[in-house]
Amino acid sequence: MQIAKNTVVSIHYTLKDNSGKVIDTSDGGAPLTYIQGIGNLIPGMEVTAGMQFQAQGDHGAQIVTVTEVGLESVTVDGNHPLAGVELNFDVEVMSVRAATKDELDHGHVHGEGGHHH
């Protein structure tokens, strides 16, 4: 049977904070049993295909998308939404000028009238 609305589901879980510290877990105890899709769990726990959530990756936080929900596993895609998409730019140059010394020192362009920071 697939996990669907109004099915009874038993799960083991581990809840961690952003630093990786375990806040709560069912490890070593009884699984959490709930009815799927009726609001028994906090938002984000009833994972369905297409949902997105933030996960901690090697290079910081990243958004992942649930692509498949199985009986015993969930498949997620951590690629950037534009990964694999060929990008085509249409650019019109409107003006060109030499960078000022302040702009070069600060490492960014200043608007008209100089910098305001």
DRENTORKOL-3810 file (N, C-alpha, C; in nm, 4 decimals):
REM DRENTORKOL-3810
@n.u->0.0846; n.v->-0.1187; n.w->0.0000; ca.u->0.0000; ca.v->0.0000; ca.w->0.0000; c.u->0.0885; c.v->0.1241; c.w->0.0000
@n.u->0.0502; n.v->0.2239; n.w->-0.0746; ca.u->0.1240; ca.v->0.3494; ca.w->-0.0811; c.u->0.0754; c.v->0.4449; c.w->0.0267
@n.u->0.1653; n.v->0.5347; n.w->0.0669; ca.u->0.1258; ca.v->0.6386; ca.w->0.1616; c.u->0.0376; c.v->0.7374; c.w->0.0864
@n.u->-0.0864; n.v->0.7479; n.w->0.1284; ca.u->-0.1826; ca.v->0.8382; ca.w->0.0659; c.u->-0.2692; c.v->0.8972; c.w->0.1760
@n.u->-0.3481; n.v->0.9965; n.w->0.1408; ca.u->-0.4361; ca.v->1.0592; ca.w->0.2387; c.u->-0.5230; c.v->0.9532; c.w->0.3052
@n.u->-0.5406; n.v->0.9671; n.w->0.4355; ca.u->-0.6234; ca.v->0.8798; ca.w->0.5189; c.u->-0.5646; c.v->0.7402; c.w->0.5399
@n.u->-0.4339; n.v->0.7212; n.w->0.5132; ca.u->-0.3705; ca.v->0.5948; ca.w->0.5483; c.u->-0.2987; c.v->0.6124; c.w->0.6811
@n.u->-0.2914; n.v->0.5055; n.w->0.7579; ca.u->-0.2202; ca.v->0.5068; ca.w->0.8856; c.u->-0.0751; c.v->0.4723; c.w->0.8557
@n.u->0.0160; n.v->0.5571; n.w->0.9008; ca.u->0.1579; ca.v->0.5431; ca.w->0.8709; c.u->0.2360; c.v->0.5399; c.w->1.0015
@n.u->0.3335; n.v->0.4508; n.w->1.0084; ca.u->0.4254; ca.v->0.4461; ca.w->1.1227; c.u->0.5636; c.v->0.4824; c.w->1.0727
@n.u->0.6275; n.v->0.5775; n.w->1.1391; ca.u->0.7603; ca.v->0.6219; ca.w->1.0969; c.u->0.8535; c.v->0.6315; c.w->1.2167
@n.u->0.9800; n.v->0.6110; n.w->1.1911; ca.u->1.0842; ca.v->0.6489; ca.w->1.2858; c.u->1.1381; c.v->0.7816; c.w->1.2364
@n.u->1.1758; n.v->0.8693; n.w->1.3244; ca.u->1.2220; ca.v->1.0017; ca.w->1.2846; c.u->1.3338; c.v->1.0481; c.w->1.3761
@n.u->1.4115; n.v->1.1429; n.w->1.3242; ca.u->1.5099; ca.v->1.2157; ca.w->1.4041; c.u->1.4971; c.v->1.3624; c.w->1.3667
@n.u->1.4798; n.v->1.4468; n.w->1.4651; ca.u->1.4671; ca.v->1.5912; ca.w->1.4458; c.u->1.5950; c.v->1.6568; c.w->1.4946
@n.u->1.6591; n.v->1.7362; n.w->1.4063; ca.u->1.7839; ca.v->1.8046; ca.w->1.4417; c.u->1.7684; c.v->1.9544; c.w->1.4180
@n.u->1.8474; n.v->2.0326; n.w->1.4918; ca.u->1.8508; ca.v->2.1762; ca.w->1.4646; c.u->1.9539; c.v->2.2024; c.w->1.3550
@n.u->1.9741; n.v->2.3291; n.w->1.3189; ca.u->2.0654; ca.v->2.3637; ca.w->1.2089; c.u->2.2099; c.v->2.3245; c.w->1.2349
@n.u->2.2481; n.v->2.3101; n.w->1.3613; ca.u->2.3855; ca.v->2.2719; ca.w->1.3918; c.u->2.4033; c.v->2.1206; c.w->1.3942
@n.u->2.2956; n.v->2.0457; n.w->1.3742; ca.u->2.3033; ca.v->1.9008; ca.w->1.3736; c.u->2.2730; c.v->1.8359; c.w->1.5072
@n.u->2.2418; n.v->1.9162; n.w->1.6090; ca.u->2.2089; ca.v->1.8629; ca.w->1.7413; c.u->2.0711; c.v->1.7965; c.w->1.7364
@n.u->2.0618; n.v->1.6740; n.w->1.7875; ca.u->1.9354; ca.v->1.6007; ca.w->1.7894; c.u->1.8432; c.v->1.6632; c.w->1.8937
@n.u->1.7255; n.v->1.7042; n.w->1.8505; ca.u->1.6249; ca.v->1.7627; ca.w->1.9382; c.u->1.5290; c.v->1.6543; c.w->1.9872
@n.u->1.4911; n.v->1.5632; n.w->1.8986; ca.u->1.3991; ca.v->1.4556; ca.w->1.9329; c.u->1.4212; c.v->1.3412; c.w->1.8350
@n.u->1.3944; n.v->1.2193; n.w->1.8792; ca.u->1.4079; ca.v->1.1033; ca.w->1.7917; c.u->1.3206; c.v->0.9903; c.w->1.8427
@n.u->1.2792; n.v->0.9046; n.w->1.7517; ca.u->1.2074; ca.v->0.7833; ca.w->1.7903; c.u->1.3027; c.v->0.6642; c.w->1.7933
@n.u->1.4295; n.v->0.6871; n.w->1.7603; ca.u->1.5302; ca.v->0.5820; ca.w->1.7590; c.u->1.5362; c.v->0.5135; c.w->1.8952
@n.u->1.5260; n.v->0.3816; n.w->1.8950; ca.u->1.5297; ca.v->0.3067; ca.w->2.0204; c.u->1.3951; c.v->0.2961; c.w->2.0883
@n.u->1.2944; n.v->0.3566; n.w->2.0317; ca.u->1.1604; ca.v->0.3519; ca.w->2.0897; c.u->1.0592; c.v->0.3078; c.w->1.9867
@n.u->0.9346; n.v->0.3281; n.w->2.0179; ca.u->0.8264; ca.v->0.2916; ca.w->1.9265; c.u->0.8179; c.v->0.3942; c.w->1.8141
@n.u->0.7787; n.v->0.3517; n.w->1.6952; ca.u->0.7616; ca.v->0.4475; ca.w->1.5859; c.u->0.6430; c.v->0.5407; c.w->1.6130
@n.u->0.6435; n.v->0.6551; n.w->1.5463; ca.u->0.5327; ca.v->0.7496; ca.w->1.5512; c.u->0.4277; c.v->0.7023; c.w->1.4512
@n.u->0.3049; n.v->0.6863; n.w->1.4951; ca.u->0.1966; ca.v->0.6429; ca.w->1.4072; c.u->0.0966; c.v->0.7567; c.w->1.3941
@n.u->0.0582; n.v->0.7865; n.w->1.2704; ca.u->-0.0319; ca.v->0.8989; ca.w->1.2435; c.u->-0.1170; c.v->0.8685; c.w->1.1219
@n.u->-0.2197; n.v->0.9497; n.w->1.0986; ca.u->-0.3024; ca.v->0.9394; ca.w->0.9778; c.u->-0.2526; c.v->1.0442; c.w->0.8788
@n.u->-0.2147; n.v->0.9998; n.w->0.7601; ca.u->-0.1584; ca.v->1.0879; ca.w->0.6575; c.u->-0.2640; c.v->1.1837; c.w->0.6025
@n.u->-0.2231; n.v->1.3094; n.w->0.5883; ca.u->-0.3031; ca.v->1.4070; ca.w->0.5152; c.u->-0.4129; c.v->1.4772; c.w->0.5906
@n.u->-0.4203; n.v->1.4590; n.w->0.7219; ca.u->-0.5283; ca.v->1.5274; ca.w->0.7956; c.u->-0.4742; c.v->1.6233; c.w->0.9002
@n.u->-0.3454; n.v->1.6537; n.w->0.8904; ca.u->-0.2879; ca.v->1.7535; ca.w->0.9793; c.u->-0.2370; c.v->1.7002; c.w->1.1114
@n.u->-0.2112; n.v->1.5698; n.w->1.1205; ca.u->-0.1571; ca.v->1.5133; ca.w->1.2444; c.u->-0.0119; c.v->1.5511; c.w->1.2675
@n.u->0.0608; n.v->1.5842; n.w->1.1629; ca.u->0.2020; ca.v->1.6194; ca.w->1.1747; c.u->0.2221; c.v->1.7670; c.w->1.1451
@n.u->0.3372; n.v->1.8192; n.w->1.1889; ca.u->0.3689; ca.v->1.9583; ca.w->1.1575; c.u->0.3856; c.v->1.9719; c.w->1.0064
@n.u->0.3573; n.v->2.0895; n.w->0.9497; ca.u->0.3731; ca.v->2.1093; ca.w->0.8055; c.u->0.5152; c.v->2.0750; c.w->0.7617
@n.u->0.5250; n.v->2.0078; n.w->0.6489; ca.u->0.6544; ca.v->1.9692; ca.w->0.5955; c.u->0.6898; c.v->1.8251; c.w->0.6243
@n.u->0.6250; n.v->1.7645; n.w->0.7241; ca.u->0.6531; ca.v->1.6239; ca.w->0.7545; c.u->0.5761; c.v->1.5298; c.w->0.6633
@n.u->0.4570; n.v->1.5687; n.w->0.6177; ca.u->0.3797; ca.v->1.4833; ca.w->0.5279; c.u->0.4298; c.v->1.5130; c.w->0.3861
@n.u->0.5384; n.v->1.4500; n.w->0.3514; ca.u->0.6091; ca.v->1.4802; ca.w->0.2254; c.u->0.5387; c.v->1.4194; c.w->0.1066
@n.u->0.5112; n.v->1.5025; n.w->-0.0001; ca.u->0.4525; ca.v->1.4544; ca.w->-0.1247; c.u->0.5375; c.v->1.5032; c.w->-0.2405
@n.u->0.5288; n.v->1.4353; n.w->-0.3546; ca.u->0.6062; ca.v->1.4727; ca.w->-0.4731; c.u->0.5754; c.v->1.6166; c.w->-0.5122
@n.u->0.6799; n.v->1.6918; n.w->-0.5426; ca.u->0.6669; ca.v->1.8320; ca.w->-0.5809; c.u->0.6920; c.v->1.9283; c.w->-0.4674
@n.u->0.6837; n.v->1.8804; n.w->-0.3419; ca.u->0.7106; ca.v->1.9678; ca.w->-0.2281; c.u->0.8585; c.v->2.0015; c.w->-0.2219
@n.u->0.8903; n.v->2.1168; n.w->-0.1688; ca.u->1.0282; ca.v->2.1587; ca.w->-0.1539; c.u->1.0569; c.v->2.1886; c.w->-0.0083
@n.u->1.1824; n.v->2.1659; n.w->0.0316; ca.u->1.2253; ca.v->2.2016; ca.w->0.1653; c.u->1.3726; c.v->2.2371; c.w->0.1619
@n.u->1.4192; n.v->2.2978; n.w->0.2680; ca.u->1.5590; ca.v->2.3407; ca.w->0.2758; c.u->1.6395; c.v->2.2347; c.w->0.3492
@n.u->1.7539; n.v->2.2001; n.w->0.2915; ca.u->1.8444; ca.v->2.1033; ca.w->0.3530; c.u->1.9838; c.v->2.1632; c.w->0.3590
@n.u->2.0640; n.v->2.1132; n.w->0.4499; ca.u->2.2009; ca.v->2.1615; ca.w->0.4639; c.u->2.2916; c.v->2.0762; c.w->0.3760
@n.u->2.3612; n.v->2.1384; n.w->0.2823; ca.u->2.4532; ca.v->2.0681; ca.w->0.1943; c.u->2.5972; c.v->2.1051; c.w->0.2241
@n.u->2.6884; n.v->2.0519; n.w->0.1451; ca.u->2.8309; ca.v->2.0796; ca.w->0.1635; c.u->2.8640; c.v->2.2276; c.w->0.1478
@n.u->2.7828; n.v->2.2996; n.w->0.0710; ca.u->2.8086; ca.v->2.4406; ca.w->0.0443; c.u->2.7020; c.v->2.5304; c.w->0.1053
@n.u->2.6442; n.v->2.4860; n.w->0.2163; ca.u->2.5426; ca.v->2.5659; ca.w->0.2843; c.u->2.4024; c.v->2.5148; c.w->0.2558
@n.u->2.3047; n.v->2.5963; n.w->0.2900; ca.u->2.1644; ca.v->2.5584; ca.w->0.2717; c.u->2.1293; c.v->2.5524; c.w->0.1238
@n.u->2.0451; n.v->2.4563; n.w->0.0887; ca.u->1.9987; ca.v->2.4450; ca.w->-0.0486; c.u->1.8550; c.v->2.3954; c.w->-0.0477
@n.u->1.7826; n.v->2.4293; n.w->-0.1521; ca.u->1.6446; ca.v->2.3859; ca.w->-0.1659; c.u->1.6447; c.v->2.2529; c.w->-0.2406
@n.u->1.5715; n.v->2.1549; n.w->-0.1878; ca.u->1.5578; ca.v->2.0261; ca.w->-0.2547; c.u->1.4101; c.v->2.0030; c.w->-0.2837
@n.u->1.3841; n.v->1.9271; n.w->-0.3900; ca.u->1.2479; ca.v->1.8986; ca.w->-0.4324; c.u->1.2219; c.v->1.7491; c.w->-0.4208
@n.u->1.1095; n.v->1.7123; n.w->-0.3621; ca.u->1.0707; ca.v->1.5716; ca.w->-0.3534; c.u->1.0254; c.v->1.5281; c.w->-0.4920
@n.u->1.0897; n.v->1.4224; n.w->-0.5453; ca.u->1.0542; ca.v->1.3743; ca.w->-0.6790; c.u->0.9726; c.v->1.2462; c.w->-0.6743
@n.u->0.9885; n.v->1.1688; n.w->-0.5662; ca.u->0.9157; ca.v->1.0429; ca.w->-0.5560; c.u->0.9024; c.v->1.0041; c.w->-0.4098
@n.u->0.7850; n.v->0.9549; n.w->-0.3731; ca.u->0.7616; ca.v->0.9065; ca.w->-0.2381; c.u->0.7294; c.v->0.7578; c.w->-0.2484
@n.u->0.8168; n.v->0.6741; n.w->-0.1913; ca.u->0.7969; ca.v->0.5299; ca.w->-0.1933; c.u->0.7474; c.v->0.4803; c.w->-0.0598
@n.u->0.7347; n.v->0.3484; n.w->-0.0482; ca.u->0.6872; ca.v->0.2896; ca.w->0.0760; c.u->0.7875; c.v->0.3054; c.w->0.1885
@n.u->0.9171; n.v->0.2976; n.w->0.1554; ca.u->1.0197; ca.v->0.3035; ca.w->0.2579; c.u->1.1225; c.v->0.4134; c.w->0.2356
@n.u->1.1052; n.v->0.4913; n.w->0.1312; ca.u->1.2032; ca.v->0.5962; ca.w->0.1040; c.u->1.1391; c.v->0.7122; c.w->0.0302
@n.u->1.2091; n.v->0.8245; n.w->0.0356; ca.u->1.1690; ca.v->0.9442; ca.w->-0.0372; c.u->1.2874; c.v->0.9840; c.w->-0.1235
@n.u->1.2639; n.v->1.0097; n.w->-0.2518; ca.u->1.3687; ca.v->1.0529; ca.w->-0.3430; c.u->1.3590; c.v->1.2035; c.w->-0.3599
@n.u->1.4728; n.v->1.2713; n.w->-0.3421; ca.u->1.4757; ca.v->1.4167; ca.w->-0.3570; c.u->1.5778; c.v->1.4561; c.w->-0.4625
@n.u->1.5587; n.v->1.5733; n.w->-0.5202; ca.u->1.6496; ca.v->1.6288; ca.w->-0.6205; c.u->1.7060; c.v->1.7582; c.w->-0.5650
@n.u->1.8388; n.v->1.7613; n.w->-0.5448; ca.u->1.9041; ca.v->1.8788; ca.w->-0.4892; c.u->1.9641; c.v->1.9698; c.w->-0.5944
@n.u->1.9382; n.v->1.9414; n.w->-0.7217; ca.u->1.9920; ca.v->2.0268; ca.w->-0.8275; c.u->1.9214; c.v->2.1617; c.w->-0.8296
@n.u->1.9953; n.v->2.2644; n.w->-0.8727; ca.u->1.9348; ca.v->2.3953; ca.w->-0.8932; c.u->1.8230; c.v->2.3797; c.w->-0.9962
@n.u->1.7124; n.v->2.4528; n.w->-0.9815; ca.u->1.6013; ca.v->2.4395; ca.w->-1.0767; c.u->1.6412; c.v->2.4612; c.w->-1.2221
@n.u->1.7504; n.v->2.5337; n.w->-1.2470; ca.u->1.7935; ca.v->2.5560; ca.w->-1.3853; c.u->1.9038; c.v->2.4599; c.w->-1.4289
@n.u->1.9381; n.v->2.3624; n.w->-1.3446; ca.u->2.0418; ca.v->2.2650; ca.w->-1.3814; c.u->1.9982; c.v->2.1908; c.w->-1.5071
@n.u->2.0873; n.v->2.1837; n.w->-1.6033; ca.u->2.0591; ca.v->2.1122; ca.w->-1.7274; c.u->1.9792; c.v->2.1925; c.w->-1.8284
@n.u->1.9362; n.v->2.3116; n.w->-1.7910; ca.u->1.8594; ca.v->2.3959; ca.w->-1.8827; c.u->1.9562; c.v->2.4853; c.w->-1.9588
@n.u->1.9469; n.v->2.4820; n.w->-2.0894; ca.u->2.0317; ca.v->2.5699; ca.w->-2.1704; c.u->1.9782; c.v->2.7115; c.w->-2.1586
@n.u->2.0641; n.v->2.8039; n.w->-2.1190; ca.u->2.0244; ca.v->2.9428; ca.w->-2.1001; c.u->2.0717; c.v->3.0266; c.w->-2.2167
@n.u->1.9846; n.v->3.1099; n.w->-2.2662; ca.u->2.0161; ca.v->3.1967; ca.w->-2.3786; c.u->1.9851; c.v->3.3401; c.w->-2.3381
@n.u->2.0863; n.v->3.4255; n.w->-2.3466; ca.u->2.0691; ca.v->3.5655; ca.w->-2.3095; c.u->2.0628; c.v->3.6521; c.w->-2.4336
@n.u->1.9779; n.v->3.7512; n.w->-2.4297; ca.u->1.9696; ca.v->3.8545; ca.w->-2.5320; c.u->2.0093; c.v->3.9830; c.w->-2.4616
@n.u->2.1243; n.v->4.0399; n.w->-2.4966; ca.u->2.1799; ca.v->4.1534; ca.w->-2.4249; c.u->2.1938; c.v->4.2724; c.w->-2.5185
@n.u->2.1551; n.v->4.3902; n.w->-2.4704; ca.u->2.1750; ca.v->4.5153; ca.w->-2.5427; c.u->2.2604; c.v->4.6049; c.w->-2.4542
@n.u->2.3785; n.v->4.6437; n.w->-2.5026; ca.u->2.4669; ca.v->4.7319; ca.w->-2.4273; c.u->2.4109; c.v->4.8733; c.w->-2.4367
@n.u->2.3858; n.v->4.9343; n.w->-2.3203; ca.u->2.3264; ca.v->5.0669; ca.w->-2.3155; c.u->2.4306; c.v->5.1761; c.w->-2.2975
@n.u->2.5390; n.v->5.1469; n.w->-2.2264; ca.u->2.6455; ca.v->5.2458; ca.w->-2.2100; c.u->2.7689; c.v->5.1754; c.w->-2.1572
@n.u->2.8818; n.v->5.2425; n.w->-2.1724; ca.u->3.0092; ca.v->5.1935; ca.w->-2.1204; c.u->3.0846; c.v->5.3143; c.w->-2.0680
@n.u->3.1465; n.v->5.3010; n.w->-1.9495; ca.u->3.2285; ca.v->5.4070; ca.w->-1.8952; c.u->3.3385; c.v->5.3446; c.w->-1.8109
@n.u->3.4402; n.v->5.4226; n.w->-1.7843; ca.u->3.5490; ca.v->5.3751; ca.w->-1.6984; c.u->3.5004; c.v->5.3722; c.w->-1.5541
@n.u->3.5412; n.v->5.2697; n.w->-1.4795; ca.u->3.5079; ca.v->5.2620; ca.w->-1.3370; c.u->3.5854; c.v->5.3687; c.w->-1.2621
@n.u->3.5216; n.v->5.4274; n.w->-1.1602; ca.u->3.5910; ca.v->5.5258; ca.w->-1.0776; c.u->3.6836; c.v->5.4542; c.w->-0.9792
@n.u->3.7744; n.v->5.5300; n.w->-0.9187; ca.u->3.8648; ca.v->5.4722; ca.w->-0.8194; c.u->3.7855; c.v->5.4169; c.w->-0.7015
@n.u->3.6825; n.v->5.4900; n.w->-0.6551; ca.u->3.5992; ca.v->5.4416; ca.w->-0.5449; c.u->3.5299; c.v->5.3095; c.w->-0.5806
@n.u->3.4777; n.v->5.3007; n.w->-0.7011; ca.u->3.4120; ca.v->5.1775; ca.w->-0.7433; c.u->3.5112; c.v->5.0609; c.w->-0.7430
@n.u->3.6309; n.v->5.0870; n.w->-0.7946; ca.u->3.7332; ca.v->4.9825; ca.w->-0.7965; c.u->3.7753; c.v->4.9440; c.w->-0.6545
@n.u->3.7886; n.v->5.0433; n.w->-0.5654; ca.u->3.8261; ca.v->5.0157; ca.w->-0.4267; c.u->3.7189; c.v->4.9352; c.w->-0.3532
@n.u->3.5911; n.v->4.9658; n.w->-0.3797; ca.u->3.4802; ca.v->4.8992; ca.w->-0.3116; c.u->3.4378; c.v->4.7687; c.w->-0.3790
@n.u->3.4767; n.v->4.7518; n.w->-0.5032; ca.u->3.4445; ca.v->4.6281; ca.w->-0.5741; c.u->3.3041; c.v->4.6195; c.w->-0.6290
@n.u->3.2360; n.v->4.7351; n.w->-0.6407; ca.u->3.1024; ca.v->4.7359; ca.w->-0.7016; c.u->3.0739; c.v->4.8731; c.w->-0.7606
@n.u->2.9728; n.v->4.8785; n.w->-0.8479; ca.u->2.9344; ca.v->5.0025; ca.w->-0.9158; c.u->2.8561; c.v->5.0907; c.w->-0.8194
@n.u->2.8834; n.v->5.2193; n.w->-0.8226; ca.u->2.8074; ca.v->5.3176; ca.w->-0.7467; c.u->2.7106; c.v->5.3876; c.w->-0.8396
@n.u->2.5945; n.v->5.4219; n.w->-0.7873; ca.u->2.4952; ca.v->5.4906; ca.w->-0.8678; c.u->2.5333; c.v->5.6359; c.w->-0.8922
@n.u->2.4450; n.v->5.7058; n.w->-0.9587; ca.u->2.4697; ca.v->5.8467; ca.w->-0.9861; c.u->2.4877; c.v->5.9221; c.w->-0.8548
@n.u->2.5830; n.v->6.0098; n.w->-0.8476; ca.u->2.6088; ca.v->6.0873; ca.w->-0.7272; c.u->2.7044; c.v->6.0189; c.w->-0.6307
@n.u->2.7638; n.v->5.9077; n.w->-0.6696; ca.u->2.8611; ca.v->5.8411; ca.w->-0.5835; c.u->2.7984; c.v->5.7330; c.w->-0.4970
@n.u->2.8765; n.v->5.6863; n.w->-0.4013; ca.u->2.8284; ca.v->5.5773; ca.w->-0.3161; c.u->2.7486; c.v->5.6321; c.w->-0.1983
@n.u->2.6579; n.v->5.5487; n.w->-0.1484; ca.u->2.5712; ca.v->5.5880; ca.w->-0.0378; c.u->2.5737; c.v->5.4818; c.w->0.0723
@n.u->2.6950; n.v->5.4378; n.w->0.1076; ca.u->2.7055; ca.v->5.3385; ca.w->0.2145; c.u->2.8196; c.v->5.3687; c.w->0.3057
END
